[in-house]
Amino acid sequence: MKKTEIPQDHTQATGAAINPALPQNRVASVDIYRGFVMLLMMAEVLSLSDVSKALPGNKFWEFISFHQSHVPWIWLSLHDMIQPSFTFLVGVVLPYSIASRKNKGASFENILGHTIKRSFILIFLGIFLRSMHSGQTNFTFEDTLTQIGLGYTFLVIISLYSQRVQIGALIFILLAYALAFALYPLPGAAFDYASAGVSSDWEHNLTGFAAHWNKNTNFAWAFDQWFMNIFPRENTFLFNSGGYSTLSFIPTLGTMILGLLAGNILNSSILASKKLKTFIFVGIALILFAIVIHISGLNPIVKRIWTPAWTIFSGGICFLFLAMFYGLIDMKGRHKGSFFLMVIGVNSIAAYVIADGGMRNVINDSLYIHLGKNFDQIFGAAYSTLVSGLLVLFFEWLILYWMYKKKIFIKI
């Protein structure tokens, strides 16, 4: 990872004229969409669930808290869209990146070598961040960066082929992954659910054919019981308490391919209005298709194990998000108020490390040292995490703004 100016990965954008600190030729809507996603992640410091718990019965804070939390199993909250959006955008910018490298004379070998290097950096950065509060290296592979890293090389290779091949690869990946789960046997009558960290009568357990995608009794869980114990651990791996799994990188690759297909459209020469209509049509079609699959019982919408239905469903939402930002920012030029998100979006790796690393704890501790132990009580105890969190978020943004002004952009 090195300190550098952002490369010319996004051609055909309008943001440079308004933000002269940035390199030219960036798609402003993509940066702002990414900034929105990273802001949702950084805003975890607000601990809105604590505010909701301190104000029982308050429907407003219950609603806000729900959308800053992950759902237990099926469906989604707004917070559940952070990872798929971040992943989707990796695919969106890839056509620009590949085109830029080819224009500079990069061969297939050069592109592949850079891709493999980047994949390993993403994997190890994800492991590093998950190990920060551990007694030893925490070899875990469900972190967003690690999941992207595991699939990124495959994505780049797929991107070098025609769009028909890209769509074919997406369909094959999702069907093969669904088949692997479907063929894995359901737990028998004597199955020890406690050893899998879930009870047989858990309210979120699915029934019928959909039970093949239940928490910690599925194909991906069985794989991790073998794979995770290859690495040195303090204790034998039995299950992931959240139900997350290493193999989710396979359908996550599907999300990146959906982003790649969106990037192909964005990078094409068709009219902007047609691009917008295509994004909206594809987004709605994917959402409806996923809902049909879910309701029929063929495949549930579960983010934690990234079911094929989730790939399709969340991908449709990502298309609609992209349509919204593209329509407002790139087509209508409504940049007013977008600068705050732009600062975050152009330095997404730095924002990710700040939010997921120890920086927010350092800032938070410093606030209590310099402002006093009770500074967060200004609006009452119920809002204490909101007060301290807003200040932490502000100082995190100031760090990114300083980097922006100094033209320091973190690139992997």
Contacts in CASP RR format, 6 or more apart in sequence:
PFRMAT RR
TARGET T0000
AUTHOR 0000-0000-0000
METHOD contacts of the structure
MODEL  1
MKKTEIPQDHTQATGAAINPALPQNRVASVDIYRGFVMLLMMAEVLSLSD
VSKALPGNKFWEFISFHQSHVPWIWLSLHDMIQPSFTFLVGVVLPYSIAS
RKNKGASFENILGHTIKRSFILIFLGIFLRSMHSGQTNFTFEDTLTQIGL
GYTFLVIISLYSQRVQIGALIFILLAYALAFALYPLPGAAFDYASAGVSS
DWEHNLTGFAAHWNKNTNFAWAFDQWFMNIFPRENTFLFNSGGYSTLSFI
PTLGTMILGLLAGNILNSSILASKKLKTFIFVGIALILFAIVIHISGLNP
IVKRIWTPAWTIFSGGICFLFLAMFYGLIDMKGRHKGSFFLMVIGVNSIA
AYVIADGGMRNVINDSLYIHLGKNFDQIFGAAYSTLVSGLLVLFFEWLIL
YWMYKKKIFIKI
1 121 0 8 1.000
1 125 0 8 1.000
1 349 0 8 1.000
1 410 0 8 1.000
1 411 0 8 1.000
1 412 0 8 1.000
2 411 0 8 1.000
3 408 0 8 1.000
3 409 0 8 1.000
3 410 0 8 1.000
4 409 0 8 1.000
4 411 0 8 1.000
5 23 0 8 1.000
5 407 0 8 1.000
5 409 0 8 1.000
6 22 0 8 1.000
6 23 0 8 1.000
6 26 0 8 1.000
6 346 0 8 1.000
6 409 0 8 1.000
6 411 0 8 1.000
7 23 0 8 1.000
7 97 0 8 1.000
7 100 0 8 1.000
7 411 0 8 1.000
8 23 0 8 1.000
8 24 0 8 1.000
8 25 0 8 1.000
8 26 0 8 1.000
8 96 0 8 1.000
8 100 0 8 1.000
9 26 0 8 1.000
9 93 0 8 1.000
9 96 0 8 1.000
9 97 0 8 1.000
9 100 0 8 1.000
10 25 0 8 1.000
10 26 0 8 1.000
10 27 0 8 1.000
10 30 0 8 1.000
10 31 0 8 1.000
10 93 0 8 1.000
10 96 0 8 1.000
11 25 0 8 1.000
11 27 0 8 1.000
11 96 0 8 1.000
11 99 0 8 1.000
11 100 0 8 1.000
11 267 0 8 1.000
12 25 0 8 1.000
12 27 0 8 1.000
12 266 0 8 1.000
12 267 0 8 1.000
13 25 0 8 1.000
13 26 0 8 1.000
13 27 0 8 1.000
13 28 0 8 1.000
13 29 0 8 1.000
13 30 0 8 1.000
13 330 0 8 1.000
14 28 0 8 1.000
14 329 0 8 1.000
14 330 0 8 1.000
14 333 0 8 1.000
15 22 0 8 1.000
15 26 0 8 1.000
15 28 0 8 1.000
15 31 0 8 1.000
15 335 0 8 1.000
15 342 0 8 1.000
16 22 0 8 1.000
16 23 0 8 1.000
16 24 0 8 1.000
16 25 0 8 1.000
16 26 0 8 1.000
18 28 0 8 1.000
18 335 0 8 1.000
19 339 0 8 1.000
19 342 0 8 1.000
21 404 0 8 1.000
21 405 0 8 1.000
21 407 0 8 1.000
22 346 0 8 1.000
26 346 0 8 1.000
27 93 0 8 1.000
27 96 0 8 1.000
27 266 0 8 1.000
27 330 0 8 1.000
28 329 0 8 1.000
28 330 0 8 1.000
28 335 0 8 1.000
28 338 0 8 1.000
28 342 0 8 1.000
29 322 0 8 1.000
29 325 0 8 1.000
29 326 0 8 1.000
29 327 0 8 1.000
29 328 0 8 1.000
29 329 0 8 1.000
29 330 0 8 1.000
30 89 0 8 1.000
30 92 0 8 1.000
30 93 0 8 1.000
30 266 0 8 1.000
30 322 0 8 1.000
30 325 0 8 1.000
31 341 0 8 1.000
31 342 0 8 1.000
31 345 0 8 1.000
31 346 0 8 1.000
32 325 0 8 1.000
32 329 0 8 1.000
32 338 0 8 1.000
32 341 0 8 1.000
32 342 0 8 1.000
32 345 0 8 1.000
33 85 0 8 1.000
33 89 0 8 1.000
33 321 0 8 1.000
33 322 0 8 1.000
33 325 0 8 1.000
34 85 0 8 1.000
34 86 0 8 1.000
34 89 0 8 1.000
34 344 0 8 1.000
34 345 0 8 1.000
34 348 0 8 1.000
35 341 0 8 1.000
35 342 0 8 1.000
35 344 0 8 1.000
35 345 0 8 1.000
35 348 0 8 1.000
35 351 0 8 1.000
36 321 0 8 1.000
36 325 0 8 1.000
36 341 0 8 1.000
37 81 0 8 1.000
37 82 0 8 1.000
37 85 0 8 1.000
37 86 0 8 1.000
37 89 0 8 1.000
38 86 0 8 1.000
38 344 0 8 1.000
38 345 0 8 1.000
38 348 0 8 1.000
38 351 0 8 1.000
38 352 0 8 1.000
38 355 0 8 1.000
39 341 0 8 1.000
39 344 0 8 1.000
40 68 0 8 1.000
40 78 0 8 1.000
40 79 0 8 1.000
40 81 0 8 1.000
40 82 0 8 1.000
41 82 0 8 1.000
41 351 0 8 1.000
41 352 0 8 1.000
41 355 0 8 1.000
41 356 0 8 1.000
42 344 0 8 1.000
42 351 0 8 1.000
42 354 0 8 1.000
42 355 0 8 1.000
42 360 0 8 1.000
42 393 0 8 1.000
42 396 0 8 1.000
43 68 0 8 1.000
43 393 0 8 1.000
44 68 0 8 1.000
44 355 0 8 1.000
45 355 0 8 1.000
45 360 0 8 1.000
45 364 0 8 1.000
45 389 0 8 1.000
45 392 0 8 1.000
45 393 0 8 1.000
45 396 0 8 1.000
46 68 0 8 1.000
46 385 0 8 1.000
46 386 0 8 1.000
46 389 0 8 1.000
46 390 0 8 1.000
46 393 0 8 1.000
47 385 0 8 1.000
47 386 0 8 1.000
47 389 0 8 1.000
48 61 0 8 1.000
48 64 0 8 1.000
48 65 0 8 1.000
48 68 0 8 1.000
48 385 0 8 1.000
48 386 0 8 1.000
49 65 0 8 1.000
49 68 0 8 1.000
49 69 0 8 1.000
50 384 0 8 1.000
50 385 0 8 1.000
51 61 0 8 1.000
51 64 0 8 1.000
51 65 0 8 1.000
51 382 0 8 1.000
51 383 0 8 1.000
51 385 0 8 1.000
51 386 0 8 1.000
52 58 0 8 1.000
52 61 0 8 1.000
52 62 0 8 1.000
52 64 0 8 1.000
52 65 0 8 1.000
53 65 0 8 1.000
54 381 0 8 1.000
54 382 0 8 1.000
54 383 0 8 1.000
55 61 0 8 1.000
55 382 0 8 1.000
66 77 0 8 1.000
67 77 0 8 1.000
67 78 0 8 1.000
67 79 0 8 1.000
68 77 0 8 1.000
68 78 0 8 1.000
68 79 0 8 1.000
69 77 0 8 1.000
69 79 0 8 1.000
70 77 0 8 1.000
70 79 0 8 1.000
70 80 0 8 1.000
70 303 0 8 1.000
70 304 0 8 1.000
71 77 0 8 1.000
71 80 0 8 1.000
71 303 0 8 1.000
72 204 0 8 1.000
73 204 0 8 1.000
73 206 0 8 1.000
73 215 0 8 1.000
73 302 0 8 1.000
73 304 0 8 1.000
74 204 0 8 1.000
74 206 0 8 1.000
74 294 0 8 1.000
74 300 0 8 1.000
74 301 0 8 1.000
74 302 0 8 1.000
75 301 0 8 1.000
76 301 0 8 1.000
76 303 0 8 1.000
76 313 0 8 1.000
76 314 0 8 1.000
80 303 0 8 1.000
80 314 0 8 1.000
81 314 0 8 1.000
81 317 0 8 1.000
81 318 0 8 1.000
81 321 0 8 1.000
82 144 0 8 1.000
83 144 0 8 1.000
83 147 0 8 1.000
83 303 0 8 1.000
84 255 0 8 1.000
84 303 0 8 1.000
84 310 0 8 1.000
84 314 0 8 1.000
84 315 0 8 1.000
84 317 0 8 1.000
84 318 0 8 1.000
85 318 0 8 1.000
85 321 0 8 1.000
86 144 0 8 1.000
86 148 0 8 1.000
86 348 0 8 1.000
87 144 0 8 1.000
87 147 0 8 1.000
87 148 0 8 1.000
87 252 0 8 1.000
87 255 0 8 1.000
87 256 0 8 1.000
88 255 0 8 1.000
88 256 0 8 1.000
88 258 0 8 1.000
88 259 0 8 1.000
88 262 0 8 1.000
88 314 0 8 1.000
88 315 0 8 1.000
88 318 0 8 1.000
88 322 0 8 1.000
89 259 0 8 1.000
90 148 0 8 1.000
90 152 0 8 1.000
90 155 0 8 1.000
90 256 0 8 1.000
90 259 0 8 1.000
91 155 0 8 1.000
91 159 0 8 1.000
91 256 0 8 1.000
91 257 0 8 1.000
91 258 0 8 1.000
91 259 0 8 1.000
91 260 0 8 1.000
91 262 0 8 1.000
91 263 0 8 1.000
92 259 0 8 1.000
92 260 0 8 1.000
92 262 0 8 1.000
92 263 0 8 1.000
92 266 0 8 1.000
92 322 0 8 1.000
93 263 0 8 1.000
94 155 0 8 1.000
94 156 0 8 1.000
94 159 0 8 1.000
94 256 0 8 1.000
94 260 0 8 1.000
94 263 0 8 1.000
95 159 0 8 1.000
95 260 0 8 1.000
95 263 0 8 1.000
95 264 0 8 1.000
95 266 0 8 1.000
95 267 0 8 1.000
96 263 0 8 1.000
96 267 0 8 1.000
98 111 0 8 1.000
98 156 0 8 1.000
98 159 0 8 1.000
98 160 0 8 1.000
99 267 0 8 1.000
101 110 0 8 1.000
101 111 0 8 1.000
101 114 0 8 1.000
102 111 0 8 1.000
106 114 0 8 1.000
108 160 0 8 1.000
111 156 0 8 1.000
111 160 0 8 1.000
112 153 0 8 1.000
112 156 0 8 1.000
112 157 0 8 1.000
115 152 0 8 1.000
115 153 0 8 1.000
115 156 0 8 1.000
115 157 0 8 1.000
116 153 0 8 1.000
118 149 0 8 1.000
118 152 0 8 1.000
118 412 0 8 1.000
119 149 0 8 1.000
119 150 0 8 1.000
119 151 0 8 1.000
119 152 0 8 1.000
119 153 0 8 1.000
120 149 0 8 1.000
121 412 0 8 1.000
122 145 0 8 1.000
122 146 0 8 1.000
122 148 0 8 1.000
122 149 0 8 1.000
122 152 0 8 1.000
122 412 0 8 1.000
123 141 0 8 1.000
123 145 0 8 1.000
123 146 0 8 1.000
123 149 0 8 1.000
123 150 0 8 1.000
125 145 0 8 1.000
125 353 0 8 1.000
125 412 0 8 1.000
126 143 0 8 1.000
126 144 0 8 1.000
126 145 0 8 1.000
126 146 0 8 1.000
127 137 0 8 1.000
127 138 0 8 1.000
127 139 0 8 1.000
127 140 0 8 1.000
127 141 0 8 1.000
127 143 0 8 1.000
127 146 0 8 1.000
129 143 0 8 1.000
129 145 0 8 1.000
129 353 0 8 1.000
129 356 0 8 1.000
129 357 0 8 1.000
130 138 0 8 1.000
130 140 0 8 1.000
130 143 0 8 1.000
130 146 0 8 1.000
131 137 0 8 1.000
131 138 0 8 1.000
132 357 0 8 1.000
132 358 0 8 1.000
135 234 0 8 1.000
136 232 0 8 1.000
136 234 0 8 1.000
137 231 0 8 1.000
137 232 0 8 1.000
139 228 0 8 1.000
139 231 0 8 1.000
139 232 0 8 1.000
139 233 0 8 1.000
140 146 0 8 1.000
140 228 0 8 1.000
141 147 0 8 1.000
141 150 0 8 1.000
141 246 0 8 1.000
141 249 0 8 1.000
142 240 0 8 1.000
142 244 0 8 1.000
142 245 0 8 1.000
142 246 0 8 1.000
142 248 0 8 1.000
144 352 0 8 1.000
145 352 0 8 1.000
146 249 0 8 1.000
147 248 0 8 1.000
147 249 0 8 1.000
147 252 0 8 1.000
148 249 0 8 1.000
148 252 0 8 1.000
148 256 0 8 1.000
149 249 0 8 1.000
150 246 0 8 1.000
150 249 0 8 1.000
150 252 0 8 1.000
151 249 0 8 1.000
151 250 0 8 1.000
151 252 0 8 1.000
151 253 0 8 1.000
151 256 0 8 1.000
152 256 0 8 1.000
154 253 0 8 1.000
155 253 0 8 1.000
155 256 0 8 1.000
155 257 0 8 1.000
155 260 0 8 1.000
158 165 0 8 1.000
158 166 0 8 1.000
158 169 0 8 1.000
158 257 0 8 1.000
158 260 0 8 1.000
159 166 0 8 1.000
159 260 0 8 1.000
161 169 0 8 1.000
163 261 0 8 1.000
163 264 0 8 1.000
166 257 0 8 1.000
166 260 0 8 1.000
166 261 0 8 1.000
166 264 0 8 1.000
167 261 0 8 1.000
169 257 0 8 1.000
170 254 0 8 1.000
170 257 0 8 1.000
170 258 0 8 1.000
170 261 0 8 1.000
173 250 0 8 1.000
173 251 0 8 1.000
173 253 0 8 1.000
173 254 0 8 1.000
173 257 0 8 1.000
174 251 0 8 1.000
174 254 0 8 1.000
174 308 0 8 1.000
174 311 0 8 1.000
174 312 0 8 1.000
175 308 0 8 1.000
177 247 0 8 1.000
177 250 0 8 1.000
177 251 0 8 1.000
177 308 0 8 1.000
178 299 0 8 1.000
178 307 0 8 1.000
178 308 0 8 1.000
180 219 0 8 1.000
181 212 0 8 1.000
181 213 0 8 1.000
181 218 0 8 1.000
181 219 0 8 1.000
181 220 0 8 1.000
181 307 0 8 1.000
182 209 0 8 1.000
182 212 0 8 1.000
183 219 0 8 1.000
184 212 0 8 1.000
184 218 0 8 1.000
184 219 0 8 1.000
184 222 0 8 1.000
186 211 0 8 1.000
186 212 0 8 1.000
186 217 0 8 1.000
187 193 0 8 1.000
187 200 0 8 1.000
187 217 0 8 1.000
191 200 0 8 1.000
191 217 0 8 1.000
193 199 0 8 1.000
193 200 0 8 1.000
193 217 0 8 1.000
195 238 0 8 1.000
195 239 0 8 1.000
196 215 0 8 1.000
196 216 0 8 1.000
196 217 0 8 1.000
196 221 0 8 1.000
196 238 0 8 1.000
196 239 0 8 1.000
197 216 0 8 1.000
197 238 0 8 1.000
197 239 0 8 1.000
197 241 0 8 1.000
198 205 0 8 1.000
198 214 0 8 1.000
198 215 0 8 1.000
198 216 0 8 1.000
198 217 0 8 1.000
198 239 0 8 1.000
202 215 0 8 1.000
204 215 0 8 1.000
205 211 0 8 1.000
205 214 0 8 1.000
205 215 0 8 1.000
206 213 0 8 1.000
206 214 0 8 1.000
206 300 0 8 1.000
208 297 0 8 1.000
209 297 0 8 1.000
209 298 0 8 1.000
210 297 0 8 1.000
210 298 0 8 1.000
210 299 0 8 1.000
210 300 0 8 1.000
211 217 0 8 1.000
212 218 0 8 1.000
212 219 0 8 1.000
213 299 0 8 1.000
213 300 0 8 1.000
213 302 0 8 1.000
213 305 0 8 1.000
213 307 0 8 1.000
215 221 0 8 1.000
215 242 0 8 1.000
215 243 0 8 1.000
215 304 0 8 1.000
215 305 0 8 1.000
216 239 0 8 1.000
216 240 0 8 1.000
216 243 0 8 1.000
218 245 0 8 1.000
218 305 0 8 1.000
219 247 0 8 1.000
220 245 0 8 1.000
220 246 0 8 1.000
220 247 0 8 1.000
220 248 0 8 1.000
220 305 0 8 1.000
221 239 0 8 1.000
221 240 0 8 1.000
221 243 0 8 1.000
221 245 0 8 1.000
223 245 0 8 1.000
223 246 0 8 1.000
223 247 0 8 1.000
224 237 0 8 1.000
224 239 0 8 1.000
224 240 0 8 1.000
224 245 0 8 1.000
224 246 0 8 1.000
224 247 0 8 1.000
225 237 0 8 1.000
225 238 0 8 1.000
225 239 0 8 1.000
227 246 0 8 1.000
228 237 0 8 1.000
228 246 0 8 1.000
229 236 0 8 1.000
229 237 0 8 1.000
242 304 0 8 1.000
243 304 0 8 1.000
243 305 0 8 1.000
244 304 0 8 1.000
244 305 0 8 1.000
245 305 0 8 1.000
248 305 0 8 1.000
248 306 0 8 1.000
251 306 0 8 1.000
251 307 0 8 1.000
251 308 0 8 1.000
251 310 0 8 1.000
251 311 0 8 1.000
252 306 0 8 1.000
252 311 0 8 1.000
254 311 0 8 1.000
255 306 0 8 1.000
255 311 0 8 1.000
255 314 0 8 1.000
255 315 0 8 1.000
255 318 0 8 1.000
258 286 0 8 1.000
258 311 0 8 1.000
258 315 0 8 1.000
258 316 0 8 1.000
258 318 0 8 1.000
258 319 0 8 1.000
259 315 0 8 1.000
259 318 0 8 1.000
262 279 0 8 1.000
262 282 0 8 1.000
262 318 0 8 1.000
262 319 0 8 1.000
262 322 0 8 1.000
265 275 0 8 1.000
265 278 0 8 1.000
265 279 0 8 1.000
266 275 0 8 1.000
266 322 0 8 1.000
266 326 0 8 1.000
268 275 0 8 1.000
272 326 0 8 1.000
272 327 0 8 1.000
272 330 0 8 1.000
272 331 0 8 1.000
273 331 0 8 1.000
275 326 0 8 1.000
276 323 0 8 1.000
276 326 0 8 1.000
276 327 0 8 1.000
276 331 0 8 1.000
279 319 0 8 1.000
279 320 0 8 1.000
279 322 0 8 1.000
279 323 0 8 1.000
279 326 0 8 1.000
280 319 0 8 1.000
280 320 0 8 1.000
280 323 0 8 1.000
282 316 0 8 1.000
282 319 0 8 1.000
283 315 0 8 1.000
283 316 0 8 1.000
283 317 0 8 1.000
283 319 0 8 1.000
283 320 0 8 1.000
283 323 0 8 1.000
284 316 0 8 1.000
284 320 0 8 1.000
285 316 0 8 1.000
286 312 0 8 1.000
286 313 0 8 1.000
286 315 0 8 1.000
286 316 0 8 1.000
286 319 0 8 1.000
287 312 0 8 1.000
287 313 0 8 1.000
287 316 0 8 1.000
287 317 0 8 1.000
287 320 0 8 1.000
289 312 0 8 1.000
290 301 0 8 1.000
290 309 0 8 1.000
290 310 0 8 1.000
290 312 0 8 1.000
290 313 0 8 1.000
290 316 0 8 1.000
291 301 0 8 1.000
291 313 0 8 1.000
293 299 0 8 1.000
293 308 0 8 1.000
293 309 0 8 1.000
293 312 0 8 1.000
294 300 0 8 1.000
294 301 0 8 1.000
294 309 0 8 1.000
294 313 0 8 1.000
298 309 0 8 1.000
299 307 0 8 1.000
299 308 0 8 1.000
299 309 0 8 1.000
300 307 0 8 1.000
300 309 0 8 1.000
301 307 0 8 1.000
301 309 0 8 1.000
301 310 0 8 1.000
301 313 0 8 1.000
302 309 0 8 1.000
302 310 0 8 1.000
303 310 0 8 1.000
303 314 0 8 1.000
328 334 0 8 1.000
329 335 0 8 1.000
329 338 0 8 1.000
340 397 0 8 1.000
343 397 0 8 1.000
343 400 0 8 1.000
343 401 0 8 1.000
343 404 0 8 1.000
344 351 0 8 1.000
344 397 0 8 1.000
344 400 0 8 1.000
345 351 0 8 1.000
346 404 0 8 1.000
346 409 0 8 1.000
347 400 0 8 1.000
347 403 0 8 1.000
347 404 0 8 1.000
347 408 0 8 1.000
347 409 0 8 1.000
347 410 0 8 1.000
349 410 0 8 1.000
349 411 0 8 1.000
349 412 0 8 1.000
350 399 0 8 1.000
350 400 0 8 1.000
350 403 0 8 1.000
350 409 0 8 1.000
350 410 0 8 1.000
351 396 0 8 1.000
351 400 0 8 1.000
353 359 0 8 1.000
353 410 0 8 1.000
354 360 0 8 1.000
354 396 0 8 1.000
354 399 0 8 1.000
354 400 0 8 1.000
355 396 0 8 1.000
359 396 0 8 1.000
359 399 0 8 1.000
360 392 0 8 1.000
360 396 0 8 1.000
363 391 0 8 1.000
363 392 0 8 1.000
363 395 0 8 1.000
363 396 0 8 1.000
364 388 0 8 1.000
364 389 0 8 1.000
364 392 0 8 1.000
367 375 0 8 1.000
367 388 0 8 1.000
367 391 0 8 1.000
367 392 0 8 1.000
368 375 0 8 1.000
368 388 0 8 1.000
375 387 0 8 1.000
375 388 0 8 1.000
376 383 0 8 1.000
376 384 0 8 1.000
376 385 0 8 1.000
376 387 0 8 1.000
376 388 0 8 1.000
377 384 0 8 1.000
377 387 0 8 1.000
378 387 0 8 1.000
379 386 0 8 1.000
379 387 0 8 1.000
403 409 0 8 1.000
403 410 0 8 1.000
END
